[in-house]
Amino acid sequence: MPDSNYSTDRHLVGRAIADITGEAAEAGMLGYGRAEQKTTGIHLRLRARAFVFADPLVDRRVLLIVTDLPLIFSSITQEVLRRLAQRFGDTYTESNVMLTATHTHCAPGGYAHHRLYNGSTGFRPHTFAAIVDGIVEAAVRAHEDLGPATLRLVHGELHDASVNRSRAAFDLNPQEDKDFFPAAIDPQTTLLRIDRDGEPVGAINWFATHGTSMTNRNTLISGDNKGYAAYHWEHLVEGVNYLADPDPDFVAAFAQTNAGDMSPNLGGSPGHGPTGDEVENTRIIGLRQYEAAAKLAAGYMPRMAGTVDHRLVHVDLSAVTVSAEFTGDGCEHRTGKPAGGAAAFAGAGFDGPTNWKTFHEGRNPGWDLLSRCAYCFARATRDAQAPKAIVAPGGLLNRFKPYVQEIFPVQLVQIGELYLLGIPGEVTITAGLRLRRTVAAALGAELANVLIAGYSNAYMHYVTTPEEYTAQRYEGASTLFGRWQLPALQQIAAQLATALHDESPIPAGTAAPDLAELSKPAKTTPPPDFPPGGRQFGDVLTEPEPAYRAGDRVTVEFAGAHPNNDLHRGSTYLMVQRYNGERWRTVADDSDWTTTFTWAPGPAASSRITIVWHTPADTPPGTYRIRYFGDAAQPGGECVPISGTSPEFQVHGD
């Protein structure tokens, strides 16, 4: 029912979407750490969803951008802030801009300035540019979309979209913490709905589950389960056409919270649960998140009061002295230089073990022995890092090249009655609970209204409780700054919350250095393209069948070109079209769940493009065709557009 009081709205809100899909071929994917997992095409395009929240009474605003990315690095944040400053001056700053990732593991990497994250692919300028350009485009559109709006906030529970992948570590926590999560998962699903003139125009959902429904065997770009959830609400429910609607009527983002130990693989291994099919699992886990959010949106949602505010500090996490108030043992402690443990090289068994078969989650006797010996001569390191079996001493490696980051932004954002604590890492549910309690106590806020915005603004790897840390499973071994990292973050969070509550400023500190000039681009320019022998660009190599029934799979192959010649950001490599008696109408493109676009190299610098359309069960009967669009690099370096069109085929009703 429309709200008759919308004209008295206190808040201004703007929303927008933009494409951030990087290189669709031969780019190492980021997340699973497997060098052989390189992009070969697209299943779902990646998007940035931007929201500006403003309180004109106090002239403050916050820009929240949820991206379908594996991680946010300082490289991205620094360049986005630089671009926004060029356009808007001091309207958007490091303090009031929150960049966060959904943590898909099936997207091209190569956009960090620290060497660890570019190891399998090198620094890739084209992917970096696609991400930054898309984020800035979304931010600008959201800024221009700003208008009166009603904000509504509600919480619910979702119990069948996550499982604790590190139960042995979780069980080491105090009973009080375990009692808060009786099923060892965080079931809270939070929905912020944006209304204009009494009608919903946007929504942001927060729920904790990893973006690992697609396995490390997949090589097609995908936004994983949260990407599907957003696509389902926007496109399938609200009818958003990503190609035709640069300013859609509805924007839905599915953001991360404390998902550090939350897996969508309910069966306990990669690609297992709810089914044995990773693609179907992605759809089901995404659909469950959408259905939980849509149920909340359809019910009673109280209007949200409160202002908009923000605080941010930069902290050198390798050198934080943590007071006894937060350590839990009554003593003062200090964090240590970043170090990766042996179990970090094993990977998470539920989601994606690595190729390092000599490493295991939990104890690694040989490395444990070496570290115990080293700790005898390094007391401060032992206090910070033990019992971690140190394999990768990041602090030492940083002396030679920028390997991992040490200085991080920690941010607290207020949007009405909702508080987002921006942590640049992967926070376990119990670590998240302690951070949330710390902030809620300082603010006098309801615990449910304080959320962890994980994967925000930079990347520090994992955050575990000191108790979980002792188990040295994957998450604990990836808590780089040691056993006291969470207490250090609690201490910082308390300072931010106190400053926000008291409406007092807080010194921002020294930010991490910008390493852009030190990044050497990888050699990523494809060679000149040539069609297969006896063929022309765009020729159909494999024709569709003359007729199909709704629900069948249609496959067409074209003589194409390398997709990295032009990323087609904001566009498409394919179209599925239906003839309506007068003209051809596009019914699907490469952003649709029903299509896949796959590139494969052929002989003599040729490319074979495979387009698959999984016809929906409700596909209208009629005449269809599939079109391919590419760009061929000439020997002189210029690119020319190419295209191909399949023979027509019929689709009959089921």
Secondary structure as GFF3:
##gff-version 3
##sequence-region A 1 654
A	DSSP	three_ten_helix	6	8	.	.	.	ID=ss1
A	DSSP	beta_strand	11	19	.	.	.	ID=ss2
A	DSSP	beta_strand	41	42	.	.	.	ID=ss3
A	DSSP	beta_strand	47	55	.	.	.	ID=ss4
A	DSSP	beta_strand	60	67	.	.	.	ID=ss5
A	DSSP	alpha_helix	74	88	.	.	.	ID=ss6
A	DSSP	beta_strand	97	101	.	.	.	ID=ss7
A	DSSP	three_ten_helix	115	118	.	.	.	ID=ss8
A	DSSP	alpha_helix	125	144	.	.	.	ID=ss9
A	DSSP	beta_strand	147	157	.	.	.	ID=ss10
A	DSSP	beta_strand	163	164	.	.	.	ID=ss11
A	DSSP	alpha_helix	167	170	.	.	.	ID=ss12
A	DSSP	alpha_helix	175	180	.	.	.	ID=ss13
A	DSSP	beta_strand	188	196	.	.	.	ID=ss14
A	DSSP	beta_strand	199	206	.	.	.	ID=ss15
A	DSSP	beta_strand	220	221	.	.	.	ID=ss16
A	DSSP	alpha_helix	224	231	.	.	.	ID=ss17
A	DSSP	pi_helix	232	237	.	.	.	ID=ss18
A	DSSP	beta_strand	251	255	.	.	.	ID=ss19
A	DSSP	beta_strand	262	263	.	.	.	ID=ss20
A	DSSP	alpha_helix	278	298	.	.	.	ID=ss21
A	DSSP	beta_strand	308	316	.	.	.	ID=ss22
A	DSSP	beta_strand	321	322	.	.	.	ID=ss23
A	DSSP	alpha_helix	324	327	.	.	.	ID=ss24
A	DSSP	beta_strand	333	334	.	.	.	ID=ss25
A	DSSP	beta_strand	340	341	.	.	.	ID=ss26
A	DSSP	three_ten_helix	342	345	.	.	.	ID=ss27
A	DSSP	alpha_helix	365	375	.	.	.	ID=ss28
A	DSSP	alpha_helix	379	385	.	.	.	ID=ss29
A	DSSP	beta_strand	390	392	.	.	.	ID=ss30
A	DSSP	alpha_helix	394	397	.	.	.	ID=ss31
A	DSSP	beta_strand	407	415	.	.	.	ID=ss32
A	DSSP	beta_strand	418	422	.	.	.	ID=ss33
A	DSSP	beta_strand	426	427	.	.	.	ID=ss34
A	DSSP	alpha_helix	429	443	.	.	.	ID=ss35
A	DSSP	three_ten_helix	447	449	.	.	.	ID=ss36
A	DSSP	beta_strand	450	453	.	.	.	ID=ss37
A	DSSP	beta_strand	462	463	.	.	.	ID=ss38
A	DSSP	alpha_helix	466	471	.	.	.	ID=ss39
A	DSSP	alpha_helix	474	477	.	.	.	ID=ss40
A	DSSP	alpha_helix	485	502	.	.	.	ID=ss41
A	DSSP	three_ten_helix	516	518	.	.	.	ID=ss42
A	DSSP	beta_strand	540	542	.	.	.	ID=ss43
A	DSSP	beta_strand	547	549	.	.	.	ID=ss44
A	DSSP	beta_strand	553	560	.	.	.	ID=ss45
A	DSSP	three_ten_helix	563	565	.	.	.	ID=ss46
A	DSSP	beta_strand	574	579	.	.	.	ID=ss47
A	DSSP	beta_strand	584	589	.	.	.	ID=ss48
A	DSSP	beta_strand	595	601	.	.	.	ID=ss49
A	DSSP	three_ten_helix	603	605	.	.	.	ID=ss50
A	DSSP	beta_strand	607	614	.	.	.	ID=ss51
A	DSSP	beta_strand	622	633	.	.	.	ID=ss52
A	DSSP	beta_strand	639	645	.	.	.	ID=ss53
A	DSSP	beta_strand	649	652	.	.	.	ID=ss54
###
